[in-house]
Amino acid sequence: MSDAPKTPLLAAADTRTLGSWRVRVGFTSRAAGNLGLHVDDELGGGMDASLVRTLNHRAALEEALGTEPFFYLNQVHGVQIAYPEDYAVESYAPGAPQERTVERARAVLENSPVADAAISSEGVPLAIMVADCIPVVLVGERVANWQPILAVAHAGRRGLLDGVLQQTVQRMRQLGAEKITAWLGPSICGSCYEVPEAMRTESTELIPQVHAVTSQQTPGLDLPAGARAVLEDAGVQVSMDCAQCTFEEPEVYSHRGFTNRGEKPGRIAGLVWLLKRGGAPTGAR
């Protein structure tokens, strides 16, 4: 990962070269700030102040990475897929500094498609938000014109069990993706994700690989193991190079860290964007 983008705003990153394209993959750290408009970061000023801070965080991230605006979703632990080509960039862009108001933040949130995966066949930068669930970034090689197909998916327990990853891979293939690689980003590990016994039983019946026992010898779920198994069964190459436990790693946000340890709330994001080799980022439409 020597060619990965280097910035403290990313907890982990990778780069792949596909034909004339360089594909950038990244997973943000706490240094990037809370990226979820629906989350009160509890840094003062109430929800209105948090909304404006989040727009500024998104803009700062795009500036640091040199990208066009990332396409964010209104995630609901489902299996719906959204396509950024169906939306005007202005509907999700953070805007110029003077435009980053509470009203704009609420409009961006309201206009965000209700979905838990996104796919772009035109190189639009994509983002998926998490705080213990798995942020999955997928890249499909398309030999017909070499422009990769980009995708992101939110694989929480419910979405993973309901097939969000399989549906995303299937749709990518329908759009022409041949060889697909997936990166699993920071998420809670099986040693830390304690659940009721009944929930473990239900989940294991659907995906046996999620069965886990926590470090406290209680029932647990290993969502990364389940996601990896599902993806590999679908013929996807899986990279775990960017995986780390959100509950154990203080560099990233954790929902259980917020509820169990009183940490500040927030959402990190899994990101994917394109660079033309020797050129500027793609994504402008």
C-alpha positions as CSV (number, residue, x, y, z in Angstrom):
1,M,0.0,0.0,0.0
2,S,3.0,2.3,-0.6
3,D,1.1,4.4,-3.1
4,A,-1.9,4.9,-0.8
5,P,-2.9,8.5,-0.1
6,K,-1.2,9.8,3.1
7,T,-3.1,12.1,5.4
8,P,-4.1,12.0,9.1
9,L,-7.7,12.2,7.9
10,L,-7.5,8.6,6.8
11,A,-7.1,5.7,9.3
12,A,-6.3,3.3,6.4
13,A,-6.0,3.6,2.6
14,D,-5.0,1.7,-0.5
15,T,-4.5,2.3,-4.2
16,R,-5.0,0.0,-7.2
17,T,-4.0,0.7,-10.8
18,L,-6.5,-0.6,-13.4
19,G,-5.5,0.2,-17.0
20,S,-5.2,4.0,-17.2
21,W,-6.9,4.5,-13.9
22,R,-5.7,4.7,-10.3
23,V,-8.4,3.7,-7.8
24,R,-8.1,5.3,-4.4
25,V,-9.7,3.6,-1.3
26,G,-9.7,5.2,2.1
27,F,-11.4,4.9,5.5
28,T,-11.5,8.1,7.6
29,S,-10.2,8.6,11.1
30,R,-11.5,10.8,14.0
31,A,-9.2,13.5,12.7
32,A,-11.6,13.9,9.7
33,G,-14.4,14.7,12.2
34,N,-18.0,13.4,12.2
35,L,-19.2,12.9,8.7
36,G,-22.8,11.9,9.5
37,L,-25.3,14.8,9.2
38,H,-27.8,12.8,11.2
39,V,-25.4,12.6,14.2
40,D,-25.1,15.3,16.9
41,D,-21.3,15.4,17.5
42,E,-21.9,16.8,21.0
43,L,-19.2,19.4,20.6
44,G,-21.4,22.3,21.6
45,G,-24.1,24.4,20.1
46,G,-26.6,21.7,19.6
47,M,-27.7,19.9,16.4
48,D,-27.6,23.1,14.3
49,A,-23.9,23.7,15.1
50,S,-23.2,20.0,14.5
51,L,-24.8,20.1,11.0
52,V,-22.6,23.0,9.9
53,R,-19.5,21.4,11.4
54,T,-20.3,18.2,9.4
55,L,-20.6,20.1,6.1
56,N,-17.2,21.7,6.9
57,H,-15.7,18.3,7.7
58,R,-16.9,16.9,4.4
59,A,-15.5,19.9,2.5
60,A,-12.2,19.7,4.2
61,L,-11.9,16.0,3.4
62,E,-12.6,16.6,-0.2
63,E,-10.0,19.4,-0.3
64,A,-7.4,17.3,1.4
65,L,-7.9,14.4,-1.0
66,G,-8.3,16.6,-4.1
67,T,-11.6,15.0,-5.1
68,E,-15.0,16.2,-6.4
69,P,-17.8,15.9,-3.7
70,F,-18.5,12.5,-2.3
71,F,-21.9,11.0,-2.7
72,Y,-23.4,10.2,0.7
73,L,-26.5,8.2,1.6
74,N,-29.3,8.2,4.2
75,Q,-28.5,4.7,5.5
76,V,-31.2,2.6,7.2
77,H,-29.7,-0.9,7.5
78,G,-31.4,-2.0,4.3
79,V,-30.4,-3.4,1.0
80,Q,-31.4,-0.6,-1.4
81,I,-28.8,0.7,-3.9
82,A,-28.5,4.3,-5.1
83,Y,-26.8,5.7,-8.2
84,P,-25.2,9.1,-8.0
85,E,-25.7,9.7,-11.7
86,D,-29.4,10.1,-10.9
87,Y,-28.6,13.1,-8.6
88,A,-27.3,16.6,-9.2
89,V,-23.9,17.2,-7.6
90,E,-25.4,20.3,-6.0
91,S,-27.8,18.2,-4.0
92,Y,-25.1,16.5,-2.0
93,A,-22.0,18.9,-2.3
94,P,-21.1,20.7,0.9
95,G,-20.8,24.0,-1.0
96,A,-18.6,27.0,-0.7
97,P,-17.7,28.2,2.9
98,Q,-20.4,30.9,2.9
99,E,-23.0,28.3,1.7
100,R,-22.5,25.9,4.6
101,T,-25.5,26.9,6.6
102,V,-27.9,24.9,8.7
103,E,-30.5,25.2,5.9
104,R,-28.1,23.7,3.4
105,A,-27.1,20.9,5.7
106,R,-30.7,20.0,6.3
107,A,-31.4,20.1,2.6
108,V,-28.4,17.8,1.9
109,L,-29.6,15.4,4.5
110,E,-33.2,15.5,3.2
111,N,-32.0,14.9,-0.4
112,S,-29.8,12.0,0.5
113,P,-31.2,8.8,-1.1
114,V,-32.4,6.2,1.4
115,A,-30.1,3.3,0.6
116,D,-27.3,1.3,2.1
117,A,-25.2,0.9,-1.1
118,A,-24.2,3.0,-4.0
119,I,-22.7,2.2,-7.4
120,S,-21.2,4.5,-10.0
121,S,-20.2,3.5,-13.5
122,E,-18.9,7.0,-14.2
123,G,-16.3,7.5,-11.5
124,V,-18.3,9.6,-9.1
125,P,-16.6,9.6,-5.7
126,L,-18.6,7.5,-3.2
127,A,-18.9,7.5,0.7
128,I,-20.4,5.1,3.1
129,M,-20.7,5.9,6.9
130,V,-20.3,3.6,9.9
131,A,-19.5,3.6,13.6
132,D,-19.1,-0.2,14.2
133,C,-20.8,-1.7,11.1
134,I,-18.6,-2.6,8.2
135,P,-17.8,0.0,5.5
136,V,-17.3,-2.1,2.3
137,V,-15.6,-0.6,-0.8
138,L,-15.9,-2.5,-4.0
139,V,-14.1,-1.9,-7.3
140,G,-15.0,-3.8,-10.5
141,E,-12.8,-4.0,-13.5
142,R,-14.6,-3.4,-16.8
143,V,-12.5,-4.6,-19.7
144,A,-14.8,-3.1,-22.3
145,N,-13.5,0.5,-21.6
146,W,-11.2,0.0,-18.6
147,Q,-13.1,2.5,-16.5
148,P,-13.7,0.8,-13.2
149,I,-17.2,0.5,-11.6
150,L,-17.1,1.8,-8.1
151,A,-19.4,0.8,-5.2
152,V,-19.7,1.1,-1.4
153,A,-22.0,-0.8,1.0
154,H,-23.0,-0.5,4.6
155,A,-22.8,-4.0,6.1
156,G,-24.3,-3.9,9.5
157,R,-25.7,-7.1,11.0
158,R,-29.2,-6.7,9.4
159,G,-27.9,-5.6,6.0
160,L,-25.3,-8.4,5.9
161,L,-27.9,-11.0,6.8
162,D,-30.4,-9.6,4.3
163,G,-28.0,-9.7,1.4
164,V,-26.8,-6.1,0.8
165,L,-23.4,-7.3,-0.3
166,Q,-24.7,-10.0,-2.7
167,Q,-27.1,-7.5,-4.3
168,T,-24.4,-4.9,-4.7
169,V,-22.1,-7.5,-6.4
170,Q,-24.9,-8.7,-8.6
171,R,-25.7,-5.2,-9.8
172,M,-22.1,-4.4,-10.5
173,R,-21.8,-7.4,-12.7
174,Q,-25.0,-6.4,-14.5
175,L,-23.3,-3.1,-15.2
176,G,-20.3,-4.9,-16.8
177,A,-17.9,-5.4,-13.8
178,E,-15.8,-8.5,-14.3
179,K,-13.1,-9.1,-11.7
180,I,-14.3,-7.4,-8.4
181,T,-12.2,-6.5,-5.4
182,A,-13.6,-5.6,-2.0
183,W,-12.0,-3.8,0.9
184,L,-13.4,-4.3,4.4
185,G,-12.8,-1.2,6.6
186,P,-12.8,-0.6,10.3
187,S,-15.6,-2.3,12.2
188,I,-16.3,-4.0,15.5
189,C,-14.6,-7.4,15.8
190,G,-16.1,-10.6,17.0
191,S,-14.2,-10.4,20.3
192,C,-16.0,-7.1,21.1
193,Y,-19.4,-7.4,19.5
194,E,-21.5,-9.0,22.3
195,V,-25.1,-10.0,21.4
196,P,-27.9,-12.0,23.0
197,E,-27.7,-15.7,22.4
198,A,-30.9,-15.7,20.4
199,M,-29.5,-13.1,18.0
200,R,-26.3,-15.1,17.5
201,T,-28.3,-18.2,16.8
202,E,-30.5,-16.4,14.2
203,S,-27.5,-14.8,12.5
204,T,-25.4,-18.0,12.5
205,E,-28.3,-19.9,10.8
206,L,-28.0,-17.5,7.9
207,I,-24.2,-17.0,7.8
208,P,-22.4,-19.6,9.9
209,Q,-19.1,-17.7,9.7
210,V,-20.4,-14.9,12.0
211,H,-20.5,-17.1,15.0
212,A,-18.2,-15.8,17.7
213,V,-17.4,-15.8,21.4
214,T,-16.3,-12.4,22.9
215,S,-13.2,-11.8,25.0
216,Q,-15.6,-12.0,28.0
217,Q,-16.7,-15.5,26.9
218,T,-20.2,-14.3,26.0
219,P,-22.1,-14.8,22.7
220,G,-20.7,-12.6,19.9
221,L,-20.9,-11.9,16.2
222,D,-17.9,-11.7,13.8
223,L,-19.4,-9.5,11.1
224,P,-16.1,-9.2,9.1
225,A,-15.7,-12.9,8.9
226,G,-19.3,-13.2,7.7
227,A,-18.8,-10.4,5.1
228,R,-15.6,-12.0,3.8
229,A,-17.3,-15.4,3.5
230,V,-20.3,-13.9,1.6
231,L,-18.1,-12.0,-0.8
232,E,-15.7,-14.8,-1.5
233,D,-18.6,-17.1,-2.1
234,A,-19.7,-14.6,-4.7
235,G,-16.4,-14.7,-6.4
236,V,-15.0,-11.4,-5.1
237,Q,-11.4,-11.0,-4.0
238,V,-11.4,-9.6,-0.5
239,S,-8.7,-7.3,1.1
240,M,-8.5,-7.1,4.9
241,D,-5.6,-4.7,4.8
242,C,-7.7,-1.8,6.0
243,A,-9.7,-3.7,8.6
244,Q,-9.3,-2.9,12.3
245,C,-11.6,-3.0,15.3
246,T,-13.5,0.2,15.9
247,F,-14.1,-0.6,19.6
248,E,-10.4,-1.3,20.2
249,E,-8.9,1.4,18.0
250,P,-9.3,4.9,19.4
251,E,-8.4,6.5,16.1
252,V,-11.9,5.8,14.7
253,Y,-15.5,6.3,15.9
254,S,-17.4,3.5,17.6
255,H,-21.1,3.5,18.5
256,R,-20.4,1.1,21.4
257,G,-17.6,3.3,22.5
258,F,-20.2,6.1,22.7
259,T,-22.8,4.1,24.5
260,N,-20.5,2.0,26.8
261,R,-17.6,4.4,27.4
262,G,-19.0,7.9,26.9
263,E,-16.9,8.7,23.9
264,K,-17.9,11.5,21.5
265,P,-20.3,10.2,18.8
266,G,-19.6,10.4,15.1
267,R,-19.3,8.5,11.9
268,I,-16.3,7.6,9.8
269,A,-16.6,6.9,6.1
270,G,-15.4,4.4,3.6
271,L,-14.4,6.2,0.4
272,V,-13.5,5.4,-3.2
273,W,-12.6,7.7,-6.0
274,L,-10.6,7.6,-9.3
275,L,-7.6,9.4,-10.6
276,K,-6.7,9.3,-14.3
277,R,-3.0,8.2,-14.3
278,G,-1.0,11.3,-14.5
279,G,-4.1,13.5,-14.2
280,A,-6.8,14.9,-12.0
281,P,-9.5,13.1,-10.1
282,T,-12.7,12.2,-12.0
283,G,-16.2,12.7,-10.9
284,A,-17.2,16.1,-12.2
285,R,-20.4,16.0,-14.2
